[in-house]
Amino acid sequence: MITVETLARLTNMTTTELTQAFEQAGYKDESFLTARFVGITNAWQFCYSVQYEDEDEGLIANKVFVTYNPAHNTITAEY
């Protein structure tokens, strides 16, 4: 079961928290400028719309998918 506190955390993550979740997944150079929760996927991932600055391409908009592992109480994220 996902508690109300965990659900609130997973649907209101800050850009810093998303960056930390990316680091947990092995990404080291990600830093988001904006993040907005947009919904839950059919695979129970929490989806965020994010923006970040790319050195070559400028401002990029993308989606980030957050996975919660209740057995280990961990959060990871990926594109």
C-alpha positions as CSV (number, residue, x, y, z in Angstrom):
1,M,0.0,0.0,0.0
2,I,1.2,3.5,-0.7
3,T,0.4,5.8,2.2
4,V,-1.1,9.2,1.8
5,E,2.2,10.7,2.9
6,T,4.2,8.8,0.3
7,L,1.6,9.6,-2.4
8,A,1.8,13.3,-1.5
9,R,5.6,13.1,-1.8
10,L,5.6,11.3,-5.1
11,T,3.1,13.8,-6.7
12,N,4.8,16.9,-5.4
13,M,8.5,16.3,-6.0
14,T,10.8,19.4,-6.4
15,T,13.4,19.7,-9.1
16,T,16.0,18.9,-6.5
17,E,14.2,15.7,-5.4
18,L,13.9,14.6,-9.1
19,T,17.6,15.3,-9.6
20,Q,18.4,13.1,-6.5
21,A,16.2,10.3,-7.9
22,F,18.1,10.5,-11.2
23,E,21.4,10.1,-9.2
24,Q,20.0,7.0,-7.5
25,A,19.3,5.6,-11.0
26,G,22.9,6.3,-12.1
27,Y,22.6,9.6,-13.9
28,K,25.2,12.1,-12.7
29,D,24.8,15.2,-14.8
30,E,21.1,16.0,-14.7
31,S,19.6,19.1,-13.3
32,F,16.1,20.2,-13.9
33,L,14.9,23.8,-14.1
34,T,11.2,23.0,-13.8
35,A,9.1,20.0,-12.9
36,R,5.3,19.5,-12.9
37,F,3.5,16.3,-12.0
38,V,1.2,15.3,-14.9
39,G,-0.2,11.9,-13.8
40,I,0.4,8.2,-13.2
41,T,1.1,5.8,-16.0
42,N,-0.5,2.4,-16.6
43,A,2.7,0.9,-15.2
44,W,2.2,2.9,-11.9
45,Q,5.1,5.3,-12.6
46,F,4.7,8.9,-11.6
47,C,5.1,11.1,-14.6
48,Y,6.6,14.6,-14.5
49,S,7.0,17.2,-17.3
50,V,10.4,18.7,-16.9
51,Q,12.7,21.3,-18.5
52,Y,16.4,21.4,-18.5
53,E,19.2,23.2,-20.3
54,D,21.3,21.3,-22.8
55,E,24.6,22.7,-23.8
56,D,24.1,22.1,-27.5
57,E,20.3,22.3,-27.9
58,G,19.3,24.9,-25.4
59,L,16.1,24.5,-23.3
60,I,14.6,21.0,-23.6
61,A,11.2,19.8,-22.5
62,N,10.9,16.1,-21.6
63,K,9.0,13.6,-19.4
64,V,10.5,11.9,-16.4
65,F,9.1,8.7,-15.0
66,V,9.5,8.1,-11.2
67,T,9.4,4.6,-9.8
68,Y,8.7,3.9,-6.1
69,N,10.0,0.7,-4.6
70,P,7.9,0.0,-1.5
71,A,10.1,-3.0,-0.4
72,H,13.1,-0.7,-0.1
73,N,11.3,2.6,0.3
74,T,13.4,4.0,-2.6
75,I,12.6,6.4,-5.5
76,T,14.4,6.3,-8.8
77,A,13.7,8.3,-12.0
78,E,14.5,8.0,-15.7
79,Y,13.4,9.4,-19.1
